[in-house]
Amino acid sequence: MKLVELSPRENYGLFLRYEDGTEGVMDLSSLAGRGVFALWLEPGVFEQAKLPDSGVPEWLGELDLCSDSLYMQLTGKSAEEIFPNLRSIPAHA
């Protein structure tokens, strides 16, 4: 599902809208300050979220989030529900 719009909100919220009309605000506050997301603690950085042609949310060209993963979190759907051709193949070892 392609991400078509994003808008940073207060307290590390990120409004997302996808091409199928799915939309909502993701609470990303649990990531702020952790590992590479320490960048968001710098004043004004989180608010600089951009949506380039790749459809992947990014900050300062250094940090990005998987738009498919965000879609799964927003909808509560599994990867198999979103990508019908994705299937597991049992290994016979």
N, CA, C and O atoms as a Tinker XYZ file with bonds, in Angstrom:
   372  protein
     1  N      0.842000   -1.164000    0.000000    73     2
     2  CA     0.000000    0.000000    0.000000    64     1     3
     3  C      0.893000    1.235000    0.000000    63     2     4     5
     4  O      1.819000    1.337000    0.805000    81     3
     5  N      0.620000    2.156000   -0.887000    73     3     6
     6  CA     1.477000    3.336000   -1.006000    64     5     7
     7  C      1.026000    4.441000   -0.063000    63     6     8     9
     8  O     -0.153000    4.788000   -0.001000    81     7
     9  N      1.988000    4.983000    0.668000    73     7    10
    10  CA     1.763000    6.128000    1.536000    64     9    11
    11  C      1.726000    7.374000    0.657000    63    10    12    13
    12  O      2.651000    7.611000   -0.120000    81    11
    13  N      0.653000    8.178000    0.777000    73    11    14
    14  CA     0.507000    9.342000   -0.098000    64    13    15
    15  C      0.566000   10.671000    0.639000    63    14    16    17
    16  O      0.721000   11.720000    0.014000    81    15
    17  N      0.445000   10.636000    1.967000    73    15    18
    18  CA     0.487000   11.885000    2.729000    64    17    19
    19  C      0.970000   11.602000    4.135000    63    18    20    21
    20  O      0.638000   10.576000    4.729000    81    19
    21  N      1.760000   12.528000    4.661000    73    19    22
    22  CA     2.125000   12.459000    6.075000    64    21    23
    23  C      2.224000   13.861000    6.624000    63    22    24    25
    24  O      2.488000   14.820000    5.900000    81    23
    25  N      2.006000   13.956000    7.921000    73    23    26
    26  CA     2.088000   15.242000    8.591000    64    25    27
    27  C      2.473000   15.006000   10.048000    63    26    28    29
    28  O      1.758000   14.310000   10.769000    81    27
    29  N      3.601000   15.580000   10.492000    73    27    30
    30  CA     4.002000   15.428000   11.892000    64    29    31
    31  C      2.995000   16.108000   12.816000    63    30    32    33
    32  O      2.429000   17.149000   12.481000    81    31
    33  N      2.785000   15.511000   13.967000    73    31    34
    34  CA     1.883000   16.058000   14.984000    64    33    35
    35  C      2.648000   16.203000   16.295000    63    34    36    37
    36  O      3.810000   15.809000   16.389000    81    35
    37  N      1.998000   16.763000   17.296000    73    35    38
    38  CA     2.631000   16.942000   18.609000    64    37    39
    39  C      2.988000   15.606000   19.238000    63    38    40    41
    40  O      2.392000   14.574000   18.933000    81    39
    41  N      3.972000   15.650000   20.120000    73    39    42
    42  CA     4.371000   14.488000   20.921000    64    41    43
    43  C      4.706000   13.260000   20.077000    63    42    44    45
    44  O      4.338000   12.139000   20.427000    81    43
    45  N      5.401000   13.479000   18.970000    73    43    46
    46  CA     5.862000   12.396000   18.092000    64    45    47
    47  C      4.716000   11.612000   17.453000    63    46    48    49
    48  O      4.829000   10.411000   17.208000    81    47
    49  N      3.629000   12.303000   17.193000    73    47    50
    50  CA     2.544000   11.702000   16.423000    64    49    51
    51  C      2.811000   11.945000   14.940000    63    50    52    53
    52  O      3.378000   12.973000   14.568000    81    51
    53  N      2.404000   11.003000   14.098000    73    51    54
    54  CA     2.604000   11.154000   12.659000    64    53    55
    55  C      1.316000   10.745000   11.951000    63    54    56    57
    56  O      0.930000    9.576000   11.962000    81    55
    57  N      0.654000   11.735000   11.329000    73    55    58
    58  CA    -0.550000   11.447000   10.551000    64    57    59
    59  C     -0.123000   10.809000    9.239000    63    58    60    61
    60  O      0.782000   11.301000    8.565000    81    59
    61  N     -0.781000    9.706000    8.880000    73    59    62
    62  CA    -0.484000    8.980000    7.650000    64    61    63
    63  C     -1.766000    8.759000    6.861000    63    62    64    65
    64  O     -2.812000    8.466000    7.440000    81    63
    65  N     -1.688000    8.899000    5.544000    73    63    66
    66  CA    -2.806000    8.548000    4.673000    64    65    67
    67  C     -2.244000    7.725000    3.521000    63    66    68    69
    68  O     -1.265000    8.104000    2.878000    81    67
    69  N     -2.891000    6.585000    3.281000    73    67    70
    70  CA    -2.466000    5.662000    2.228000    64    69    71
    71  C     -3.407000    5.745000    1.038000    63    70    72    73
    72  O     -4.521000    6.257000    1.151000    81    71
    73  N     -2.953000    5.239000   -0.105000    73    71    74
    74  CA    -3.718000    5.340000   -1.349000    64    73    75
    75  C     -5.075000    4.650000   -1.291000    63    74    76    77
    76  O     -5.963000    4.985000   -2.075000    81    75
    77  N     -5.258000    3.691000   -0.379000    73    75    78
    78  CA    -6.556000    3.014000   -0.266000    64    77    79
    79  C     -7.522000    3.756000    0.651000    63    78    80    81
    80  O     -8.622000    3.272000    0.914000    81    79
    81  N     -7.112000    4.944000    1.146000    73    79    82
    82  CA    -7.963000    5.743000    2.022000    64    81    83
    83  C     -7.722000    5.508000    3.498000    63    82    84    85
    84  O     -8.248000    6.248000    4.329000    81    83
    85  N     -6.941000    4.502000    3.845000    73    83    86
    86  CA    -6.608000    4.253000    5.249000    64    85    87
    87  C     -5.820000    5.437000    5.774000    63    86    88    89
    88  O     -4.867000    5.888000    5.138000    81    87
    89  N     -6.219000    5.943000    6.941000    73    87    90
    90  CA    -5.497000    7.056000    7.541000    64    89    91
    91  C     -5.605000    6.994000    9.049000    63    90    92    93
    92  O     -6.499000    6.357000    9.605000    81    91
    93  N     -4.682000    7.662000    9.689000    73    91    94
    94  CA    -4.679000    7.723000   11.142000    64    93    95
    95  C     -3.386000    8.333000   11.638000    63    94    96    97
    96  O     -2.471000    8.615000   10.863000    81    95
    97  N     -3.326000    8.530000   12.943000    73    95    98
    98  CA    -2.133000    9.098000   13.566000    64    97    99
    99  C     -1.419000    8.000000   14.336000    63    98   100   101
   100  O     -2.002000    7.354000   15.207000    81    99
   101  N     -0.155000    7.798000   14.004000    73    99   102
   102  CA     0.684000    6.822000   14.705000    64   101   103
   103  C      1.400000    7.534000   15.845000    63   102   104   105
   104  O      1.949000    8.619000   15.657000    81   103
   105  N      1.397000    6.931000   17.012000    73   103   106
   106  CA     2.142000    7.445000   18.155000    64   105   107
   107  C      3.533000    6.824000   18.115000    63   106   108   109
   108  O      3.697000    5.637000   18.398000    81   107
   109  N      4.524000    7.623000   17.766000    73   107   110
   110  CA     5.895000    7.137000   17.656000    64   109   111
   111  C      6.746000    7.559000   18.851000    63   110   112   113
   112  O      7.972000    7.462000   18.809000    81   111
   113  N      6.095000    8.026000   19.914000    73   111   114
   114  CA     6.833000    8.529000   21.078000    64   113   115
   115  C      7.706000    7.465000   21.729000    63   114   116   117
   116  O      8.723000    7.798000   22.337000    81   115
   117  N      7.334000    6.196000   21.615000    73   115   118
   118  CA     8.147000    5.139000   22.232000    64   117   119
   119  C      9.491000    4.971000   21.523000    63   118   120   121
   120  O     10.414000    4.380000   22.084000    81   119
   121  N      9.611000    5.478000   20.305000    73   119   122
   122  CA    10.875000    5.388000   19.563000    64   121   123
   123  C     11.806000    6.566000   19.850000    63   122   124   125
   124  O     13.027000    6.431000   19.777000    81   123
   125  N     11.222000    7.721000   20.176000    73   123   126
   126  CA    12.016000    8.943000   20.353000    64   125   127
   127  C     13.100000    8.742000   21.410000    63   126   128   129
   128  O     12.829000    8.318000   22.534000    81   127
   129  N     14.323000    9.055000   21.021000    73   127   130
   130  CA    15.449000    8.964000   21.944000    64   129   131
   131  C     16.124000    7.612000   21.986000    63   130   132   133
   132  O     17.142000    7.454000   22.661000    81   131
   133  N     15.585000    6.633000   21.285000    73   131   134
   134  CA    16.146000    5.275000   21.307000    64   133   135
   135  C     16.958000    5.025000   20.041000    63   134   136   137
   136  O     16.454000    5.189000   18.930000    81   135
   137  N     18.202000    4.632000   20.213000    73   135   138
   138  CA    19.060000    4.307000   19.070000    64   137   139
   139  C     19.113000    5.434000   18.059000    63   138   140   141
   140  O     19.357000    6.587000   18.414000    81   139
   141  N     18.881000    5.098000   16.790000    73   139   142
   142  CA    18.944000    6.109000   15.730000    64   141   143
   143  C     17.868000    7.178000   15.893000    63   142   144   145
   144  O     17.987000    8.271000   15.339000    81   143
   145  N     16.816000    6.864000   16.653000    73   143   146
   146  CA    15.732000    7.823000   16.846000    64   145   147
   147  C     16.074000    8.898000   17.875000    63   146   148   149
   148  O     15.236000    9.748000   18.176000    81   147
   149  N     17.289000    8.875000   18.419000    73   147   150
   150  CA    17.765000    9.958000   19.287000    64   149   151
   151  C     17.776000   11.274000   18.506000    63   150   152   153
   152  O     17.671000   12.353000   19.089000    81   151
   153  N     17.902000   11.170000   17.197000    73   151   154
   154  CA    17.884000   12.344000   16.320000    64   153   155
   155  C     16.611000   13.168000   16.521000    63   154   156   157
   156  O     16.641000   14.395000   16.428000    81   155
   157  N     15.499000   12.494000   16.795000    73   155   158
   158  CA    14.226000   13.200000   16.974000    64   157   159
   159  C     14.210000   14.101000   18.200000    63   158   160   161
   160  O     13.378000   15.004000   18.282000    81   159
   161  N     15.106000   13.881000   19.150000    73   159   162
   162  CA    15.138000   14.703000   20.355000    64   161   163
   163  C     15.713000   16.091000   20.090000    63   162   164   165
   164  O     15.517000   17.008000   20.888000    81   163
   165  N     16.419000   16.249000   18.979000    73   163   166
   166  CA    16.940000   17.567000   18.624000    64   165   167
   167  C     15.759000   18.450000   18.225000    63   166   168   169
   168  O     14.894000   18.022000   17.462000    81   167
   169  N     15.723000   19.682000   18.742000    73   167   170
   170  CA    14.584000   20.569000   18.472000    64   169   171
   171  C     14.274000   20.705000   16.979000    63   170   172   173
   172  O     15.156000   20.992000   16.170000    81   171
   173  N     13.016000   20.494000   16.641000    73   171   174
   174  CA    12.531000   20.693000   15.287000    64   173   175
   175  C     12.789000   19.571000   14.302000    63   174   176   177
   176  O     12.313000   19.639000   13.169000    81   175
   177  N     13.527000   18.540000   14.691000    73   175   178
   178  CA    13.867000   17.476000   13.738000    64   177   179
   179  C     12.652000   16.621000   13.389000    63   178   180   181
   180  O     12.403000   16.373000   12.209000    81   179
   181  N     11.894000   16.166000   14.380000    73   179   182
   182  CA    10.746000   15.305000   14.080000    64   181   183
   183  C      9.769000   16.015000   13.140000    63   182   184   185
   184  O      9.170000   15.392000   12.263000    81   183
   185  N      9.620000   17.315000   13.336000    73   183   186
   186  CA     8.686000   18.101000   12.536000    64   185   187
   187  C      9.126000   18.222000   11.078000    63   186   188   189
   188  O      8.350000   18.680000   10.239000    81   187
   189  N     10.357000   17.821000   10.765000    73   187   190
   190  CA    10.872000   17.902000    9.396000    64   189   191
   191  C     10.620000   16.623000    8.596000    63   190   192   193
   192  O     11.264000   16.395000    7.572000    81   191
   193  N      9.700000   15.800000    9.052000    73   191   194
   194  CA     9.372000   14.568000    8.319000    64   193   195
   195  C      8.972000   14.913000    6.888000    63   194   196   197
   196  O      8.217000   15.854000    6.646000    81   195
   197  N      9.488000   14.141000    5.960000    73   195   198
   198  CA     9.198000   14.338000    4.538000    64   197   199
   199  C      8.724000   13.025000    3.935000    63   198   200   201
   200  O      9.010000   11.945000    4.450000    81   199
   201  N      7.993000   13.142000    2.832000    73   199   202
   202  CA     7.558000   11.969000    2.085000    64   201   203
   203  C      8.088000   12.100000    0.658000    63   202   204   205
   204  O      7.432000   12.696000   -0.197000    81   203
   205  N      9.272000   11.546000    0.398000    73   203   206
   206  CA     9.835000   11.621000   -0.953000    64   205   207
   207  C      9.082000   10.694000   -1.912000    63   206   208   209
   208  O      8.160000    9.986000   -1.506000    81   207
   209  N      9.473000   10.703000   -3.158000    73   207   210
   210  CA     8.823000    9.874000   -4.182000    64   209   211
   211  C      8.851000    8.388000   -3.851000    63   210   212   213
   212  O      8.016000    7.627000   -4.341000    81   211
   213  N      9.799000    7.974000   -3.029000    73   211   214
   214  CA     9.895000    6.557000   -2.646000    64   213   215
   215  C      8.702000    6.107000   -1.811000    63   214   216   217
   216  O      8.437000    4.910000   -1.699000    81   215
   217  N      7.971000    7.077000   -1.215000    73   215   218
   218  CA     6.833000    6.738000   -0.374000    64   217   219
   219  C      7.225000    6.276000    1.016000    63   218   220   221
   220  O      6.411000    5.695000    1.734000    81   219
   221  N      8.474000    6.532000    1.400000    73   219   222
   222  CA     8.988000    6.117000    2.706000    64   221   223
   223  C      9.219000    7.364000    3.556000    63   222   224   225
   224  O      9.996000    8.231000    3.156000    81   223
   225  N      8.567000    7.484000    4.724000    73   223   226
   226  CA     8.778000    8.656000    5.573000    64   225   227
   227  C     10.248000    8.778000    5.964000    63   226   228   229
   228  O     10.882000    7.798000    6.353000    81   227
   229  N     10.783000   10.005000    5.854000    73   227   230
   230  CA    12.187000   10.182000    6.221000    64   229   231
   231  C     12.413000   11.515000    6.918000    63   230   232   233
   232  O     11.627000   12.455000    6.800000    81   231
   233  N     13.509000   11.555000    7.639000    73   231   234
   234  CA    13.926000   12.732000    8.379000    64   233   235
   235  C     15.352000   13.072000    7.988000    63   234   236   237
   236  O     16.256000   12.249000    8.133000    81   235
   237  N     15.551000   14.279000    7.495000    73   235   238
   238  CA    16.874000   14.816000    7.154000    64   237   239
   239  C     17.657000   13.927000    6.195000    63   238   240   241
   240  O     18.882000   14.030000    6.132000    81   239
   241  N     16.993000   13.070000    5.461000    73   239   242
   242  CA    17.663000   12.188000    4.523000    64   241   243
   243  C     18.515000   11.121000    5.177000    63   242   244   245
   244  O     19.253000   10.412000    4.493000    81   243
   245  N     18.421000   10.992000    6.526000    73   243   246
   246  CA    19.264000   10.047000    7.266000    64   245   247
   247  C     18.486000    8.910000    7.909000    63   246   248   249
   248  O     19.018000    7.818000    8.109000    81   247
   249  N     17.243000    9.167000    8.226000    73   247   250
   250  CA    16.456000    8.236000    9.023000    64   249   251
   251  C     15.125000    8.014000    8.333000    63   250   252   253
   252  O     14.481000    8.969000    7.898000    81   251
   253  N     14.707000    6.757000    8.227000    73   251   254
   254  CA    13.407000    6.494000    7.616000    64   253   255
   255  C     12.695000    5.360000    8.350000    63   254   256   257
   256  O     13.290000    4.633000    9.146000    81   255
   257  N     11.410000    5.236000    8.058000    73   255   258
   258  CA    10.578000    4.174000    8.627000    64   257   259
   259  C      9.901000    3.429000    7.486000    63   258   260   261
   260  O      9.571000    4.023000    6.459000    81   259
   261  N      9.698000    2.150000    7.664000    73   259   262
   262  CA     9.055000    1.322000    6.648000    64   261   263
   263  C      7.561000    1.656000    6.585000    63   262   264   265
   264  O      6.836000    1.471000    7.563000    81   263
   265  N      7.113000    2.145000    5.439000    73   263   266
   266  CA     5.702000    2.519000    5.306000    64   265   267
   267  C      4.780000    1.302000    5.362000    63   266   268   269
   268  O      3.635000    1.423000    5.799000    81   267
   269  N      5.257000    0.127000    4.928000    73   267   270
   270  CA     4.445000   -1.092000    5.025000    64   269   271
   271  C      4.245000   -1.492000    6.483000    63   270   272   273
   272  O      3.148000   -1.884000    6.880000    81   271
   273  N      5.297000   -1.392000    7.268000    73   271   274
   274  CA     5.207000   -1.718000    8.691000    64   273   275
   275  C      4.244000   -0.764000    9.402000    63   274   276   277
   276  O      3.449000   -1.184000   10.242000    81   275
   277  N      4.325000    0.511000    9.059000    73   275   278
   278  CA     3.406000    1.491000    9.646000    64   277   279
   279  C      1.963000    1.168000    9.263000    63   278   280   281
   280  O      1.057000    1.302000   10.086000    81   279
   281  N      1.748000    0.743000    8.016000    73   279   282
   282  CA     0.404000    0.376000    7.556000    64   281   283
   283  C     -0.126000   -0.811000    8.364000    63   282   284   285
   284  O     -1.287000   -0.818000    8.773000    81   283
   285  N      0.720000   -1.807000    8.588000    73   283   286
   286  CA     0.296000   -2.980000    9.364000    64   285   287
   287  C     -0.060000   -2.582000   10.792000    63   286   288   289
   288  O     -1.042000   -3.076000   11.346000    81   287
   289  N      0.728000   -1.694000   11.391000    73   287   290
   290  CA     0.431000   -1.241000   12.748000    64   289   291
   291  C     -0.862000   -0.436000   12.784000    63   290   292   293
   292  O     -1.662000   -0.579000   13.708000    81   291
   293  N     -1.061000    0.403000   11.785000    73   291   294
   294  CA    -2.245000    1.257000   11.725000    64   293   295
   295  C     -3.523000    0.449000   11.537000    63   294   296   297
   296  O     -4.553000    0.767000   12.131000    81   295
   297  N     -3.462000   -0.592000   10.716000    73   295   298
   298  CA    -4.657000   -1.377000   10.391000    64   297   299
   299  C     -4.826000   -2.629000   11.241000    63   298   300   301
   300  O     -5.922000   -3.182000   11.329000    81   299
   301  N     -3.738000   -3.076000   11.867000    73   299   302
   302  CA    -3.793000   -4.330000   12.616000    64   301   303
   303  C     -3.765000   -5.553000   11.717000    63   302   304   305
   304  O     -4.011000   -6.668000   12.176000    81   303
   305  N     -3.466000   -5.353000   10.438000    73   303   306
   306  CA    -3.414000   -6.469000    9.489000    64   305   307
   307  C     -2.026000   -7.097000    9.475000    63   306   308   309
   308  O     -1.029000   -6.452000    9.797000    81   307
   309  N     -1.988000   -8.360000    9.095000    73   307   310
   310  CA    -0.714000   -9.069000    8.969000    64   309   311
   311  C     -0.148000   -8.849000    7.565000    63   310   312   313
   312  O     -0.852000   -8.393000    6.665000    81   311
   313  N      1.118000   -9.177000    7.396000    73   311   314
   314  CA     1.754000   -9.067000    6.079000    64   313   315
   315  C      1.031000   -9.942000    5.060000    63   314   316   317
   316  O      0.874000   -9.545000    3.905000    81   315
   317  N      0.591000  -11.126000    5.476000    73   315   318
   318  CA    -0.113000  -12.040000    4.566000    64   317   319
   319  C     -1.446000  -11.461000    4.091000    63   318   320   321
   320  O     -1.874000  -11.726000    2.968000    81   319
   321  N     -2.099000  -10.672000    4.943000    73   319   322
   322  CA    -3.364000  -10.045000    4.548000    64   321   323
   323  C     -3.138000   -8.909000    3.552000    63   322   324   325
   324  O     -3.957000   -8.681000    2.662000    81   323
   325  N     -2.039000   -8.209000    3.708000    73   323   326
   326  CA    -1.749000   -7.062000    2.849000    64   325   327
   327  C     -1.137000   -7.496000    1.521000    63   326   328   329
   328  O     -1.436000   -6.933000    0.467000    81   327
   329  N     -0.283000   -8.497000    1.593000    73   327   330
   330  CA     0.411000   -8.995000    0.410000    64   329   331
   331  C     -0.054000  -10.422000    0.145000    63   330   332   333
   332  O      0.566000  -11.365000    0.637000    81   331
   333  N     -1.128000  -10.607000   -0.618000    73   331   334
   334  CA    -1.711000  -11.940000   -0.807000    64   333   335
   335  C     -0.768000  -12.956000   -1.445000    63   334   336   337
   336  O     -0.954000  -14.159000   -1.261000    81   335
   337  N      0.222000  -12.510000   -2.176000    73   335   338
   338  CA     1.161000  -13.449000   -2.795000    64   337   339
   339  C      2.263000  -13.893000   -1.843000    63   338   340   341
   340  O      3.079000  -14.750000   -2.181000    81   339
   341  N      2.279000  -13.315000   -0.669000    73   339   342
   342  CA     3.260000  -13.693000    0.337000    64   341   343
   343  C      2.758000  -14.948000    1.034000    63   342   344   345
   344  O      1.645000  -14.968000    1.560000    81   343
   345  N      3.550000  -15.963000    1.039000    73   343   346
   346  CA     3.142000  -17.205000    1.699000    64   345   347
   347  C      4.379000  -17.898000    2.230000    63   346   348   349
   348  O      5.492000  -17.695000    1.746000    81   347
   349  N      4.159000  -18.699000    3.212000    73   347   350
   350  CA     5.289000  -19.448000    3.753000    64   349   351
   351  C      5.378000  -20.796000    3.044000    63   350   352   353
   352  O      4.368000  -21.401000    2.685000    81   351
   353  N      6.577000  -21.230000    2.862000    73   351   354
   354  CA     6.828000  -22.525000    2.231000    64   353   355
   355  C      7.502000  -23.402000    3.272000    63   354   356   357
   356  O      8.599000  -23.085000    3.731000    81   355
   357  N      6.860000  -24.502000    3.652000    73   355   358
   358  CA     7.457000  -25.348000    4.689000    64   357   359
   359  C      8.775000  -25.963000    4.218000    63   358   360   361
   360  O      8.924000  -26.356000    3.061000    81   359
   361  N      9.702000  -26.031000    5.132000    73   359   362
   362  CA    10.996000  -26.655000    4.829000    64   361   363
   363  C     10.952000  -28.096000    5.299000    63   362   364   365
   364  O     10.569000  -28.373000    6.435000    81   363
   365  N     11.331000  -28.983000    4.457000    73   363   366
   366  CA    11.380000  -30.399000    4.810000    64   365   367
   367  C     12.847000  -30.789000    4.968000    63   366   368   369
   368  O     13.508000  -31.220000    4.024000    81   367
   369  N     13.320000  -30.622000    6.183000    73   367   370
   370  CA    14.746000  -30.899000    6.430000    64   369   371
   371  C     14.938000  -32.221000    7.119000    63   370   372
   372  O     16.071000  -32.612000    7.401000    81   371
